[in-house]
């Protein structure tokens, strides 16, 4: 796996669009092999062809609980805990490079593909979300929301922002400190914003208004569980069927800077007059499984 990542990273670090596209495909192929069920045993070449050949029906997705028994996922997760092989870091650096290029359709497509992969990596490896606690990287996402970018980029950025803020209050505080709420509401009010983007912005505001849970602090890996996975509030931790009770107690005692729905309602109300209606609708419809009481 290190060899595959090394090839992909070499291409992602290039300024050539063709090489960047190749690097993104290599990362996508690696993530696909982790997420798709292998079915009958196949050779490496056969697995690769089954993923990239559009003429063949792709294998079914793996159930989340199966990931704990998947050696490929375990190896991938452990590699992501280190700086050298962290895919999210390389993708964000690639995104920074793409932002410095002139606007054209090919570059826009590469930006969307990069954002899609960043979403996937953050969902597979939640600790990588910590990258967006840094103002530099959060600013990249806010810049991509600006009207100068095409609707496809704006929509992909909103989804990426949700993945970055999920279960990570520290990132949400960075987002707020950089006037992210002003950016979101200004774009929502703009007549130039397309209906599709506005719908995604409304979905983001519903997500933002949800009460927060403490994020996962850094931790040393244990023998049986990849680093930080035992503390994850996501189902990935359950996939390994392990629990680090001591780590959980330390996590609870550290205490994150979390906000309630009411506190967020006040913040958002500075920029949006209809925030009370959003909260009322959120309480009534419970779109996120009834987490808001």
URWO-V134486 format. One record per backbone hydrogen bond with DSSP energy under -0.5 kcal/mol. NH is the residue of the N-H (numbers start at 0). CO is the residue of the C=O. Records with the same first field share a line. If there is no record, write none. Layout:
NH=CO  CO
This chain:
4=0
5=1
6=2
7=3
8=4
9=5
10=6
11=7
12=8
13=10
19=15
20=16
21=17
22=18
23=19
24=20
25=21
26=22
27=23
28=24
29=25
30=26
31=27
32=28
33=29
34=30
35=31
36=59
46=42
47=43
48=44
49=45
50=46
51=47
52=48
53=51
55=52
61=34
65=62
66=62  63
67=64
68=65
69=66
70=68
73=69
74=70
75=71
76=72
77=73
78=74
79=75
80=76  77
81=78
84=78
85=82
86=84
89=85
90=86
91=87
92=88
93=89
94=90
95=91
96=92
97=93
98=94
99=95  96
100=97
107=103
108=104
109=105
110=106
111=107
112=108
113=109
114=110
115=111
116=112
117=113
118=114
119=115
120=116
121=117
122=118
123=119
124=120
127=124
128=125
129=126
130=127
131=128
132=129
133=130
137=133
138=134
139=135
140=136
141=137
142=138
143=139
144=140  141
145=142
148=145
152=149
153=149
154=150
155=151
156=152
157=153
158=154
159=155
160=156
161=157
162=158
163=159
164=160
165=161
167=164
168=212
170=167
171=167
172=168
173=169
174=170
175=171
176=172
177=173
178=175
179=174
182=178
183=179
184=180
185=181
186=182
187=183
188=184
189=185
192=189
197=193
198=194
199=195
200=196
201=197
202=198
203=199
204=200
205=201
206=202
207=203
208=204
209=206
211=258
216=214
221=224
228=225
229=225
230=227
231=227  228
236=233
237=233
238=234
239=235  236
240=237
241=236
243=229
244=242
247=243
248=244
249=245
250=246
251=247
252=248
253=249
254=250
257=255
263=259
264=260
265=261
266=262
267=263
268=264
269=265  266
270=267
271=267
274=271
275=272
277=273
278=274
279=275
280=276
281=277
282=278
283=279
284=280
285=281
288=285
292=290
